[in-house]
Amino acid sequence: MTKFRLLSCLALIGVATSCGGDSELALDPGVIVLGRPARVTLVLLDSVVPSGASVRVRQINTGGVALYYNHCGRRVERRTGGTWTLEPPDLRVCTAEVFTLPAGATADVVVDAPTAAGEYRFVLAFVPVAGGESGVARTESLQVSAASPQLLP
């Protein structure tokens, strides 16, 4: 991949994750359609976790095109009442490494659960490798419980 194409991909992923409702499709949680041939399903492998725990998310590319994604563009939304609101970004280190999810492939990623108890969902951005419109997919909701105090030995 040329340096220009890599930078373009990172810029598109950044734009996809910072845009509001106009660029996002109103679909069931966990499903995105990026044009006709591109489709991604996100599945939470953990539905209830303690705060700060690791959460496994399965990305399933059910479309006919390969997609780029990276972990820097991940967002977290919290349900307050009946409304999902974007959480402030956490201060995690990110290498801006771009991964490819081939057509028909599945990849599991691990993300950190928020530290406050509540109901959350993760939003991940994808860009077709061959070019085209970027988009985001959301997981179903995740219940984060308060962490149990740990006793020191």
Secondary structure, DSSP 8 states (H G I E B T S, - for coil): --HHHHHHHHHHHHHHHH--GGGS---STTEEEETTTEEEEEEES-SEEETT-EEEEEEEE-SSS-EEE-STT-EEEEEETTEEEE------------EEE-TT-EEEEEEE--SS-EEEEEEEEEEETT----EEEE---EEEE--------
